[in-house]
Amino acid sequence: MTEYMVVSATRGEARYVPEGIPVVITGVGKTAAAVFTAQALAGRDTSDLMVLNVGTTGALRDGLAGLYLPSEVVNHDLNAEAIRAIGLDPQESLQIEGGDGTVLASGDVFVTDPAVRARLAERAHLVDMEAYGVVFACRQFGVPVRLVKHVSDSADEAAVDWPALVDTSAKALGEWLRTELS
């Protein structure tokens, strides 16, 4: 029987996770997400575990709203071309099984600039700050992971209102978890 562990950046995003499901709060950014996810996985039996990274996301393209299960996460603030040029694999794109086909750009930049949004929209549908770190850590431990993201904003100047918007997303994420895991 599959056990689940929810990983989220903030307590606000995980506010409505159903009782009985362990929750790991990582803090903001890819590094914190990777470290706290790895710490939660280290030393435990992960043979029947699935990590669910739940959280908010910004829409990089007009008209995107609601809940998404991305199939790919891209580390968007990594100079991948330069790393490839010196003969190394930057692993900037990670595939996720069971997704809905959307691509999530993940990086340490809180996107509010229309030019950054437009550039990211060329490759991705959504943007967040933690998913890449969570997926990378899970891969290192051989643990399956699913991304469950709810659009809270349009990754533009209005994104600074995120604190007022997070509860709506948290409720949708909690409802998805109740429905999916029951």
Backbone as CSV, one residue per row, in Angstrom:
resi,resn,N_x,N_y,N_z,CA_x,CA_y,CA_z,C_x,C_y,C_z
1,MET,0.841,-1.183,0.000,0.000,0.000,0.000,0.891,1.252,0.000
2,THR,0.566,2.189,-0.841,1.374,3.394,-0.975,1.181,4.319,0.220
3,GLU,2.306,4.786,0.745,2.290,5.826,1.774,2.592,7.141,1.083
4,TYR,2.022,8.212,1.594,2.234,9.521,0.997,2.902,10.464,1.984
5,MET,3.708,11.344,1.438,4.306,12.427,2.204,4.128,13.689,1.376
6,VAL,3.549,14.714,1.977,3.358,15.986,1.293,4.553,16.885,1.600
7,VAL,5.086,17.484,0.547,6.164,18.457,0.682,5.647,19.775,0.121
8,SER,5.768,20.813,0.929,5.270,22.135,0.534,6.249,23.198,1.021
9,ALA,6.298,24.310,0.317,7.218,25.385,0.698,6.784,26.082,1.980
10,THR,5.483,26.331,2.107,5.001,27.113,3.253,3.848,26.407,3.958
11,ARG,3.680,26.748,5.213,2.544,26.207,5.984,1.216,26.639,5.375
12,GLY,1.171,27.851,4.838,-0.056,28.337,4.217,-0.499,27.475,3.058
13,GLU,0.438,27.008,2.248,0.098,26.156,1.103,-0.383,24.778,1.551
14,ALA,0.091,24.315,2.703,-0.255,22.986,3.209,-1.350,23.031,4.276
15,ARG,-1.977,24.167,4.457,-2.942,24.359,5.545,-4.075,23.330,5.551
16,TYR,-4.519,22.869,4.393,-5.682,21.982,4.324,-5.325,20.543,3.939
17,VAL,-4.077,20.156,4.151,-3.688,18.756,3.933,-4.457,17.913,4.944
18,PRO,-5.099,16.841,4.482,-5.879,16.004,5.401,-5.032,15.443,6.544
19,GLU,-5.670,15.308,7.699,-5.022,14.716,8.877,-4.444,13.352,8.515
20,GLY,-3.323,13.025,9.142,-2.723,11.713,8.967,-1.693,11.627,7.856
21,ILE,-1.603,12.643,7.024,-0.591,12.643,5.965,0.584,13.487,6.463
22,PRO,1.777,12.886,6.533,2.933,13.658,6.983,3.211,14.831,6.037
23,VAL,3.571,15.974,6.614,3.850,17.182,5.845,5.257,17.674,6.178
24,VAL,6.017,17.987,5.139,7.339,18.578,5.277,7.264,19.994,4.723
25,ILE,7.619,20.970,5.528,7.656,22.365,5.086,9.115,22.701,4.814
26,THR,9.408,23.115,3.581,10.800,23.314,3.177,11.293,24.744,3.274
27,GLY,10.378,25.707,3.206,10.809,27.081,3.018,10.927,27.355,1.528
28,VAL,11.284,28.580,1.196,11.254,29.049,-0.192,12.571,28.774,-0.910
29,GLY,12.468,28.357,-2.165,13.628,28.194,-3.032,14.034,26.749,-3.243
30,LYS,14.760,26.535,-4.353,15.171,25.185,-4.744,16.119,24.537,-3.748
31,THR,17.055,25.299,-3.203,18.032,24.716,-2.285,17.349,24.225,-1.016
32,ALA,16.544,25.074,-0.398,15.821,24.670,0.809,14.918,23.472,0.515
33,ALA,14.246,23.491,-0.630,13.356,22.391,-0.996,14.126,21.081,-1.123
34,ALA,15.276,21.122,-1.770,16.077,19.907,-1.936,16.612,19.407,-0.599
35,VAL,17.126,20.307,0.218,17.716,19.909,1.499,16.672,19.316,2.431
36,PHE,15.551,20.001,2.612,14.551,19.500,3.558,13.842,18.252,3.036
37,THR,13.696,18.114,1.723,13.134,16.879,1.166,14.096,15.725,1.400
38,ALA,15.370,15.938,1.108,16.370,14.886,1.324,16.441,14.497,2.800
39,GLN,16.400,15.490,3.667,16.445,15.228,5.101,15.245,14.364,5.526
40,ALA,14.072,14.635,4.977,12.869,13.871,5.320,12.935,12.435,4.794
41,LEU,13.660,12.233,3.683,13.748,10.903,3.080,14.884,10.062,3.666
42,ALA,15.913,10.704,4.155,17.094,9.986,4.650,16.744,9.113,5.850
43,GLY,17.242,7.896,5.806,17.104,7.013,6.949,15.733,6.402,7.148
44,ARG,14.838,6.557,6.196,13.515,5.942,6.352,13.280,4.945,5.241
45,ASP,12.383,4.034,5.471,12.007,3.068,4.440,11.172,3.805,3.404
46,THR,11.681,3.894,2.195,10.983,4.622,1.128,10.388,3.680,0.087
47,SER,10.383,2.373,0.364,9.958,1.402,-0.647,8.515,1.594,-1.099
48,ASP,7.632,2.055,-0.243,6.221,2.254,-0.609,5.813,3.721,-0.549
49,LEU,6.780,4.611,-0.575,6.503,6.030,-0.394,6.345,6.761,-1.724
50,MET,5.408,7.692,-1.755,5.287,8.645,-2.863,5.237,10.039,-2.252
51,VAL,6.057,10.924,-2.812,6.069,12.321,-2.377,5.114,13.113,-3.259
52,LEU,4.310,13.944,-2.625,3.415,14.845,-3.337,3.864,16.264,-3.029
53,ASN,4.416,16.948,-4.020,4.834,18.337,-3.836,3.640,19.219,-4.183
54,VAL,2.966,19.729,-3.153,1.795,20.566,-3.359,2.145,22.024,-3.092
55,GLY,1.606,22.892,-3.933,1.861,24.308,-3.721,1.257,25.179,-4.798
56,THR,1.493,26.454,-4.617,0.996,27.443,-5.567,1.941,27.546,-6.749
57,THR,1.418,28.115,-7.828,2.205,28.321,-9.030,1.702,29.572,-9.737
58,GLY,2.593,30.195,-10.458,2.210,31.321,-11.292,1.952,30.840,-12.709
59,ALA,0.937,31.395,-13.352,0.629,31.057,-14.747,1.496,31.915,-15.661
60,LEU,2.244,31.265,-16.534,3.101,31.989,-17.472,2.377,32.349,-18.762
61,ARG,1.230,31.739,-18.968,0.447,31.984,-20.180,-0.956,32.404,-19.774
62,ASP,-1.514,33.330,-20.494,-2.866,33.815,-20.205,-3.868,32.674,-20.313
63,GLY,-4.869,32.694,-19.451,-5.950,31.714,-19.503,-5.729,30.472,-18.665
64,LEU,-4.553,30.324,-18.065,-4.312,29.150,-17.226,-4.812,29.436,-15.808
65,ALA,-5.609,28.525,-15.294,-6.162,28.656,-13.948,-6.432,27.262,-13.418
66,GLY,-6.573,27.151,-12.114,-6.927,25.874,-11.517,-5.736,25.026,-11.150
67,LEU,-5.953,23.708,-11.152,-4.984,22.742,-10.658,-4.287,22.021,-11.801
68,TYR,-2.976,21.795,-11.644,-2.172,21.117,-12.662,-1.265,20.084,-12.018
69,LEU,-0.964,19.038,-12.791,-0.033,17.983,-12.394,1.079,17.947,-13.447
70,PRO,2.076,18.815,-13.336,3.104,18.913,-14.380,3.823,17.598,-14.667
71,SER,4.188,17.436,-15.937,4.913,16.260,-16.417,6.406,16.513,-16.540
72,GLU,6.789,17.775,-16.456,8.198,18.137,-16.591,8.463,19.360,-15.728
73,VAL,9.627,19.369,-15.085,10.060,20.543,-14.332,11.425,20.963,-14.868
74,VAL,11.542,22.259,-15.146,12.750,22.819,-15.742,13.389,23.786,-14.755
75,ASN,14.680,23.612,-14.508,15.441,24.524,-13.666,15.745,25.756,-14.516
76,HIS,14.948,26.814,-14.358,15.008,27.928,-15.313,16.080,28.961,-15.042
77,ASP,16.685,28.958,-13.880,17.706,29.975,-13.637,19.110,29.363,-13.540
78,LEU,19.320,28.340,-14.329,20.592,27.647,-14.436,21.162,27.926,-15.823
79,ASN,22.428,28.209,-15.925,23.059,28.456,-17.219,23.427,27.116,-17.859
80,ALA,22.411,26.389,-18.300,22.580,25.024,-18.799,23.453,24.959,-20.044
81,GLU,23.307,25.905,-20.945,24.103,25.864,-22.173,25.591,25.977,-21.879
82,ALA,25.969,26.844,-20.963,27.389,26.985,-20.607,27.907,25.714,-19.932
83,ILE,27.084,25.099,-19.096,27.492,23.863,-18.428,27.682,22.743,-19.445
84,ARG,26.765,22.638,-20.426,26.917,21.651,-21.497,28.175,21.933,-22.313
85,ALA,28.473,23.218,-22.538,29.641,23.605,-23.343,30.951,23.141,-22.715
86,ILE,30.976,22.956,-21.400,32.202,22.460,-20.764,32.151,20.952,-20.536
87,GLY,31.162,20.294,-21.163,31.111,18.840,-21.162,30.377,18.193,-20.000
88,LEU,29.592,18.973,-19.280,28.837,18.419,-18.151,27.339,18.429,-18.447
89,ASP,26.611,17.560,-17.764,25.158,17.487,-17.935,24.485,18.310,-16.837
90,PRO,23.830,19.400,-17.186,23.193,20.246,-16.169,21.893,19.687,-15.605
91,GLN,21.353,18.640,-16.220,20.085,18.044,-15.780,19.024,19.106,-15.529
92,GLU,18.898,20.056,-16.449,17.969,21.165,-16.218,16.508,20.801,-16.411
93,SER,16.236,19.640,-16.982,14.859,19.225,-17.216,14.647,17.825,-16.659
94,LEU,13.659,17.685,-15.778,13.348,16.392,-15.179,11.905,16.022,-15.528
95,GLN,11.717,14.810,-16.007,10.393,14.309,-16.359,9.715,13.715,-15.129
96,ILE,8.385,13.856,-15.049,7.610,13.329,-13.926,6.502,12.444,-14.484
97,GLU,6.475,11.195,-14.026,5.439,10.269,-14.488,4.073,10.665,-13.944
98,GLY,3.042,10.378,-14.732,1.671,10.598,-14.283,1.193,12.033,-14.365
99,GLY,1.933,12.880,-15.067,1.536,14.279,-15.180,0.513,14.520,-16.271
100,ASP,0.107,15.770,-16.370,-0.940,16.150,-17.333,-0.388,16.811,-18.604
101,GLY,0.934,16.805,-18.774,1.535,17.378,-19.973,2.043,18.799,-19.799
102,THR,1.718,19.435,-18.689,2.202,20.804,-18.493,3.671,20.787,-18.078
103,VAL,4.335,21.906,-18.371,5.744,22.095,-18.017,5.812,23.201,-16.974
104,LEU,6.549,22.929,-15.907,6.718,23.870,-14.804,8.159,24.361,-14.780
105,ALA,8.347,25.662,-14.890,9.667,26.262,-14.721,9.860,26.513,-13.236
106,SER,11.005,26.104,-12.709,11.255,26.230,-11.279,12.588,26.945,-11.089
107,GLY,12.577,27.956,-10.224,13.814,28.692,-9.989,13.711,29.565,-8.763
108,ASP,14.812,30.174,-8.428,14.861,31.000,-7.226,14.440,32.439,-7.474
109,VAL,13.871,32.704,-8.621,13.388,34.043,-8.963,11.874,34.084,-8.750
110,PHE,11.410,35.020,-7.919,9.965,35.242,-7.771,9.558,36.103,-8.967
111,VAL,8.845,35.514,-9.904,8.584,36.159,-11.189,7.459,37.184,-11.075
112,THR,7.820,38.448,-11.319,6.864,39.556,-11.377,7.112,40.424,-12.597
113,ASP,8.200,40.198,-13.299,8.615,41.005,-14.442,8.000,40.435,-15.731
114,PRO,7.255,41.244,-16.487,6.621,40.759,-17.719,7.621,40.187,-18.739
115,ALA,8.821,40.734,-18.797,9.825,40.229,-19.744,10.295,38.830,-19.322
116,VAL,10.496,38.616,-18.026,10.894,37.297,-17.533,9.756,36.309,-17.760
117,ARG,8.535,36.737,-17.493,7.367,35.876,-17.709,7.289,35.440,-19.171
118,ALA,7.453,36.386,-20.089,7.366,36.069,-21.521,8.462,35.092,-21.938
119,ARG,9.677,35.303,-21.432,10.790,34.402,-21.779,10.504,32.995,-21.263
120,LEU,10.044,32.872,-20.026,9.751,31.556,-19.460,8.577,30.886,-20.166
121,ALA,7.608,31.665,-20.607,6.422,31.117,-21.284,6.765,30.452,-22.608
122,GLU,7.924,30.755,-23.159,8.347,30.095,-24.400,8.614,28.607,-24.176
123,ARG,8.930,28.240,-22.940,9.283,26.849,-22.652,8.348,26.174,-21.648
124,ALA,7.623,26.968,-20.861,6.832,26.375,-19.781,5.459,27.036,-19.682
125,HIS,4.566,26.356,-18.980,3.214,26.861,-18.732,3.108,27.570,-17.387
126,LEU,3.862,27.068,-16.409,3.739,27.492,-15.022,5.115,27.780,-14.439
127,VAL,5.138,28.480,-13.294,6.408,28.763,-12.625,6.239,28.640,-11.113
128,ASP,7.265,28.088,-10.453,7.314,28.057,-8.993,8.763,28.184,-8.553
129,MET,9.005,28.005,-7.261,10.356,28.192,-6.737,10.930,26.951,-6.050
130,GLU,10.194,25.843,-5.982,10.669,24.683,-5.233,10.633,23.344,-5.953
131,ALA,9.780,23.167,-6.923,9.531,21.835,-7.481,10.789,21.151,-7.992
132,TYR,11.669,21.876,-8.659,12.877,21.243,-9.176,13.690,20.623,-8.037
133,GLY,13.859,21.340,-6.934,14.614,20.819,-5.801,13.981,19.579,-5.202
134,VAL,12.656,19.567,-5.100,11.940,18.416,-4.560,12.117,17.210,-5.478
135,VAL,11.906,17.403,-6.775,12.026,16.293,-7.729,13.456,15.769,-7.753
136,PHE,14.432,16.666,-7.758,15.834,16.249,-7.786,16.163,15.396,-6.559
137,ALA,15.754,15.830,-5.384,16.019,15.065,-4.159,15.336,13.701,-4.204
138,CYS,14.082,13.671,-4.630,13.367,12.394,-4.715,14.067,11.432,-5.663
139,ARG,14.551,11.940,-6.773,15.286,11.098,-7.727,16.503,10.459,-7.075
140,GLN,17.228,11.228,-6.279,18.436,10.715,-5.637,18.117,9.578,-4.672
141,PHE,16.909,9.572,-4.126,16.490,8.532,-3.192,15.644,7.447,-3.868
142,GLY,15.394,7.577,-5.170,14.586,6.591,-5.882,13.128,6.596,-5.478
143,VAL,12.632,7.756,-5.043,11.251,7.874,-4.572,10.401,8.557,-5.639
144,PRO,9.279,7.963,-6.022,8.405,8.626,-6.992,7.818,9.913,-6.416
145,VAL,7.581,10.864,-7.306,7.075,12.166,-6.887,6.042,12.641,-7.896
146,ARG,5.046,13.336,-7.401,4.065,14.008,-8.261,4.023,15.460,-7.834
147,LEU,3.875,16.318,-8.806,3.719,17.743,-8.548,2.242,18.074,-8.653
148,VAL,1.716,18.756,-7.647,0.316,19.164,-7.639,0.321,20.662,-7.369
149,LYS,0.045,21.445,-8.415,0.190,22.893,-8.332,-1.127,23.582,-8.663
150,HIS,-1.435,24.617,-7.888,-2.635,25.400,-8.122,-2.229,26.824,-8.475
151,VAL,-2.795,27.342,-9.561,-2.464,28.694,-10.019,-3.002,29.721,-9.020
152,SER,-2.082,30.498,-8.473,-2.463,31.541,-7.521,-2.401,32.931,-8.141
153,ASP,-1.616,33.052,-9.220,-1.408,34.377,-9.820,-0.904,34.210,-11.246
154,SER,-0.682,35.330,-11.910,-0.244,35.315,-13.307,1.239,35.624,-13.479
155,ALA,2.036,35.434,-12.440,3.481,35.655,-12.507,3.795,37.018,-13.127
156,ASP,3.090,38.022,-12.656,3.319,39.388,-13.125,3.337,40.307,-11.908
157,GLU,3.196,41.602,-12.114,3.293,42.516,-10.970,2.249,42.243,-9.892
158,ALA,1.141,41.624,-10.240,0.101,41.290,-9.254,0.508,40.127,-8.352
159,ALA,1.591,39.415,-8.704,2.039,38.272,-7.907,2.444,38.679,-6.498
160,VAL,2.767,39.939,-6.300,3.133,40.385,-4.950,1.947,40.294,-3.988
161,ASP,0.739,40.083,-4.507,-0.441,39.866,-3.671,-0.565,38.404,-3.235
162,TRP,0.463,37.588,-3.495,0.437,36.163,-3.188,-0.050,35.865,-1.766
163,PRO,0.389,36.589,-0.736,-0.086,36.253,0.615,-1.617,36.274,0.751
164,ALA,-2.278,37.126,0.008,-3.736,37.204,0.072,-4.402,36.119,-0.784
165,LEU,-3.635,35.490,-1.666,-4.190,34.517,-2.610,-3.932,33.068,-2.210
166,VAL,-2.961,32.833,-1.344,-2.511,31.478,-1.049,-3.608,30.610,-0.435
167,ASP,-4.494,31.154,0.383,-5.502,30.333,1.045,-6.464,29.692,0.040
168,THR,-6.831,30.418,-1.000,-7.708,29.856,-2.040,-7.039,28.650,-2.691
169,SER,-5.753,28.788,-2.999,-5.009,27.669,-3.588,-4.881,26.520,-2.605
170,ALA,-4.599,26.825,-1.349,-4.446,25.777,-0.331,-5.724,24.953,-0.188
171,LYS,-6.870,25.607,-0.246,-8.148,24.881,-0.160,-8.305,23.931,-1.342
172,ALA,-7.973,24.389,-2.552,-8.072,23.543,-3.750,-7.107,22.360,-3.662
173,LEU,-5.911,22.603,-3.158,-4.927,21.527,-3.007,-5.390,20.510,-1.966
174,GLY,-5.932,20.988,-0.857,-6.455,20.087,0.169,-7.599,19.236,-0.346
175,GLU,-8.476,19.849,-1.130,-9.597,19.108,-1.714,-9.096,18.037,-2.676
176,TRP,-8.101,18.376,-3.504,-7.518,17.383,-4.425,-6.957,16.201,-3.631
177,LEU,-6.221,16.495,-2.558,-5.644,15.432,-1.745,-6.735,14.555,-1.142
178,ARG,-7.790,15.143,-0.604,-8.888,14.369,-0.015,-9.522,13.451,-1.074
179,THR,-9.753,13.982,-2.245,-10.394,13.201,-3.310,-9.464,12.124,-3.851
180,GLU,-8.236,12.488,-4.132,-7.268,11.571,-4.762,-6.819,10.458,-3.828
181,LEU,-6.669,10.751,-2.558,-6.090,9.773,-1.629,-7.115,8.988,-0.832
182,SER,-8.409,9.255,-1.049,-9.409,8.511,-0.279,-9.890,7.279,-1.022
